[in-house]
Amino acid sequence: MEKLQIIRIVEIEHPTTTNSCKITFNDKSFKVGYFESFNDKKELKEKNLWRVVENNNNEKYRKSRIQDEKDKTNTAIEFSTLINGDDILTIEIL
């Protein structure tokens, strides 16, 4: 999927971070989760790369994010998956 298509969906039409979506890939596999922003978002977006927190990692991610804010660290990023936009076939907001 082209970068501008993804931007339209996840930043303009559905900008709420925690909106779950089904991301279907060109090989017909899929992930369910939500797009999340980290400090590297601008750099990744230029390369059509996106960070997604899968729903099955949501609780661990949230706890880690709270701790990161206290400690001024960035360990929550470990619970995200880096996805290449070129591999995305569709994004369906759930």
C-alpha positions, 0 to 999 in steps of 0.5 A: 500500500502506498504511504499516502494511502496509509497516512489517509487511513491512520492519521486523517480518517482514524487518528485515534491511536487505539482504534484496532484495525485488521492489517491484511498483507499481500500474502493474505496473512494479517495482524490485528492491532493499532498503529502507534507513534514513537520517536522514530515515526517521522523517519520511518514514515518517510520509508513507508515503515510503520509501528503496530502494537498487536492486540495480544501485546496491548497490556504489556505495551501499556504497562511498559509505556507507563514505566517508560514515562516514569523512567524516561526510557523507551522500552515499550517499543519492544512490544511493537511490530515494524511493518513495511507499508509495501507489504500491506494489502488492506487496512480495516478499522474494527 
